[in-house]
Amino acid sequence: MTFSDADQLADHPNTISGTRIVMLGTGTPRPDPDRSGPATVIVVNGTPYLIDFGPGVIRRAVAAYNKGVVAIGPAGANLRTVFLTHLHADHTAGYPDLILTPWILGRKHPIDVYGPKGLSDMTRHVLSAWKVDIENRLNGIDCLPASGCEIKAHEIDPGVFYKDRNIQVSAFRVRHAGLENAFGFRVETPNRTIVLSGDTAPTQSLLDNCHNCDVLIHEAYSQATYEKVAPKWQAYRRESHTCSTELAELANRVQPAAHPDASRECRCCDGAARSRRCAARRSASPLQRHCCYGTRFGYFLAAPK
Ligand SMILES: [Zn+2]
């Protein structure tokens, strides 16, 4: 099931204890006004976990909150556990927004961010770049608590890197743009297993981590737009991303598990194609019944088993 209407986004009493996925952004580096940068929230037992923080992340988080996903908290204040797939700008340009905006609006607690090597440097540089504003808000009229602007950056390796009472998260290397540390994540909750590809070309590591998964959130570019770009960028796409037909083959091999109240599903975050023109759906009929297209504000409800 895919929900995009406001009344369908609201927390439902029967799903508070379940696992829910909110697609905050499914865009690409191209600044599309209808698509925010890559960002996904997984809510488990009322606790939100954020994966990636592309541009616009907090505005989309507030949009979700205003539509009833209250677990996110006002101004995204409850987004305190964050996982980053890789360091590309379209996945990280919302970092100062994530650090500063909820703090300015009331977050009092530190946030933990887990991501590839280089994350610690990025964190330090962001805090340094906004040093004047941070000092002003600490010591000026705002008098904000320093704890709310404290960022604990954790650089991760493949394998299980995070576990609490709600989720276990493991990272696996994917094949993307020559980056040594670009990760996909396998997220296991008490009632669902969700795999996020991050950005990647087709790779065996993803298949290896998709066993018994309920939901696969995968990037894709459309063959239609591929035909329109220069040969250099066609080669880049082939080496660094997954085309819609490749995703169709992958989804048919993975077969994300059915859950009791919905058909088998693969959530396709195709930032390269336009909404309402799901290339994956057009190009591979077997995927059609398994695929939901990542719209500009999608909501996937994984009800309790
Ligand atoms: Zn990337």
Boltz pocket constraint, residues with backbone or C-beta under 6 A from the ligand:
constraints:
  - pocket:
      binder: B
      contacts: [[A, 86], [A, 88], [A, 176], [A, 177], [A, 199]]
      max_distance: 6.0
